Amino acid sequence: MTIHVEDSIATHVGSTEGSLDVFRENYLDPGAVPEYKIHFLKYVNFRNGAQQAKRIVSSIGLVAYLVEIGFAPENAIDVAKQLNEKRSVSVANVMLPASHLDAYELCA
């Protein structure tokens, strides 16, 4: 499946391209409020080592975050639905706005 981030000039200016990997941490407990760990791995100037993860609780929180970083609402909802069925989803070619990049920088 291909997920397209909304296509606009604003999406690309000041953004970094990479893959967004979303993991449902408590997938073994389907009745629990979902807890997600998100990694963004940029394609250019990637540094080896532990990568900082962003954590989000609830499907609503995940959808809101994905829309905030440029996903079309229907694509954000689709990602959340996929994570109800499997443990992880990887989205290639995401243009992450610069304002969100610090959350994923290399751990010290």
N, C-alpha and C positions, 0 to 999 in steps of 0.2 A: 504494500500500500504506500502511496506517495501522499504526503501532506504538504500543502503549499502554504507558506506564510504569506500574508496579504502583500500584494505587489504594489508598492508605492515608492516614490523617491525617498520619502522620509524614512522608510524601513531600511534603506541601504546606506544613507549618509550617517557616518559615525557608528557603524555597526561592525561586528566581527562575525565572520562565517565559521560555522563548526557544526558538530553533531550534538544533539540534546538527548541524553539517555535518562529515562525516568524509570525508577524502580519502586514497586510497592513493597515496603519493608515488612508489613504484617499480612502478607498474602495467605498465610496458612490459617488465618482467622478471618474468613470472609464476612462474618457478622460485625467485626470491629470497624470503627471509623478508620478509613484508609490513611496510612502514613506513607509519604513519598520522599524519596531521596532523588535529587536531580543533579546530574553532572553535565557540564558543558565543556566539550573538548574542541578547542579552536583548531582550525586547519593550518594556520600560518603562525610561526613563532611558538609552536607547542613546546612546552618544557616538560621533561620527564620528572617523575616524582609524584607524591600524593597530591591529588587534586581536591580542592575544597568542594563540598557538596552543599546544595541548598535543600532545606527540609521544609515540607509543606504538609499540613494535616487537612484532610477532607477532600473529597472530589470537587466540591464547590471552590475551595481554595486553589486547587490545581488548575481548574478551568479559568478562574479569574487571573491567575499568574500567567498562564499561556496566552490569554488574550492581551494582557498587559505588555508582553514582549513581542506581540505582532501576529499571533496566530488568529486566523478567522475563527469566530465563535464555534461554528460547526466542526472545525478541525480540532479545536480544544476539547470539545465534548466527546468527539470520537476517540481521542487519546485516553480520556478518563474511562470510557466504556471498555476500551481494549485492556486497560489495567485491571478491570474487574474479572477478566477472563484469563489473563496471563500475568506473570510476575514483572515483566519489563517491556518497554517500548523504546526504540531508538529512532530518532527523527534526524535525517541527514539534511545538510544545507540550510540550517537555521541561521538567520541573520540576527544575532543578539545585540540589542541596543547597548551602546557603551555604558549607559547608566546602570546596567545590570551586570556588567562584566566582573566587577570587583567581587561579587558573591562567589565566583568560581575560580579565583586566582589560586596559584600554588600555595599549599600549606607551608608554614615555616618549620 
